[in-house]
Amino acid sequence: MSVKVLTCFEVKPRRRYDESEDDVRDKKAFRVCIYADELDRLLEAEAWPEYVTVSTWFTKSRGNSNANVDTKRMRFGSDQMLD
């Protein structure tokens, strides 16, 4: 894929509202940080095995220190610059 991985962390698998932790017990999830200009290559579905799902990272705020910024659901992807 020619994507430079900056960091990779194991995280809890995403689950739907109607799923319990037992429902996702057999799944693994990772947060992979890459350069924004390489995102399209990483998200290319054909490059991954059929049983692997790759998506952009979403995070929920753990406290809003800046009341003027809507941080309820932030998206990190190709439209955002990385330092």
C-alpha positions as CSV (number, residue, x, y, z in Angstrom):
1,M,0.0,0.0,0.0
2,S,3.0,2.3,0.5
3,V,1.5,4.0,3.6
4,K,3.8,5.1,6.4
5,V,2.3,4.2,9.8
6,L,3.2,6.8,12.4
7,T,1.5,5.0,15.3
8,C,-0.7,2.0,15.9
9,F,-2.7,1.3,19.0
10,E,-5.1,-1.4,19.9
11,V,-8.5,0.0,20.9
12,K,-11.9,-1.4,22.0
13,P,-13.8,-2.6,18.9
14,R,-16.7,-0.4,17.9
15,R,-20.1,-1.8,18.6
16,R,-23.6,-0.8,17.7
17,Y,-26.0,0.4,20.4
18,D,-27.7,-3.0,20.5
19,E,-24.5,-4.9,20.8
20,S,-22.9,-6.0,24.1
21,E,-19.2,-6.4,24.8
22,D,-19.7,-10.1,24.3
23,D,-20.9,-9.5,20.8
24,V,-17.6,-8.0,19.8
25,R,-15.4,-10.3,21.8
26,D,-14.0,-12.0,18.7
27,K,-13.1,-8.7,17.0
28,K,-9.9,-6.7,17.1
29,A,-9.6,-2.9,16.5
30,F,-6.7,-0.6,16.0
31,R,-6.2,3.1,15.7
32,V,-3.6,3.7,13.0
33,C,-2.2,7.2,12.5
34,I,-0.9,8.0,9.0
35,Y,-0.3,11.1,7.0
36,A,-3.6,12.7,5.6
37,D,-2.4,12.5,2.0
38,E,-2.1,8.7,2.3
39,L,-5.6,8.1,3.7
40,D,-7.2,7.2,0.3
41,R,-4.7,4.3,-0.1
42,L,-5.3,3.0,3.4
43,L,-9.1,3.1,2.9
44,E,-9.0,1.3,-0.4
45,A,-11.3,-1.7,0.3
46,E,-9.8,-3.9,-2.4
47,A,-6.4,-3.8,-0.7
48,W,-7.7,-5.6,2.4
49,P,-9.0,-9.1,3.0
50,E,-12.7,-9.5,2.8
51,Y,-13.1,-9.9,6.6
52,V,-11.2,-6.6,7.4
53,T,-13.1,-3.3,7.7
54,V,-11.1,-0.1,7.6
55,S,-12.7,3.3,8.3
56,T,-11.9,6.8,9.3
57,W,-11.5,7.4,13.0
58,F,-14.2,9.1,15.1
59,T,-13.9,10.1,18.7
60,K,-16.2,11.5,21.3
61,S,-15.2,14.4,23.4
62,R,-14.2,13.7,27.0
63,G,-15.0,17.2,28.2
64,N,-15.5,20.4,26.3
65,S,-12.8,22.8,27.4
66,N,-13.8,25.2,24.5
67,A,-17.5,26.0,24.5
68,N,-17.3,27.5,21.0
69,V,-16.2,24.2,19.4
70,D,-18.7,21.4,18.7
71,T,-16.7,18.4,19.8
72,K,-19.6,16.0,20.3
73,R,-18.3,14.0,17.3
74,M,-15.1,14.9,15.7
75,R,-13.9,13.3,12.4
76,F,-10.3,12.8,11.6
77,G,-9.6,12.1,8.0
78,S,-8.2,13.4,4.7
79,D,-9.8,16.8,5.1
80,Q,-7.8,17.6,8.2
81,M,-4.1,18.4,8.4
82,L,-1.9,16.4,10.7
83,D,1.1,17.9,12.5
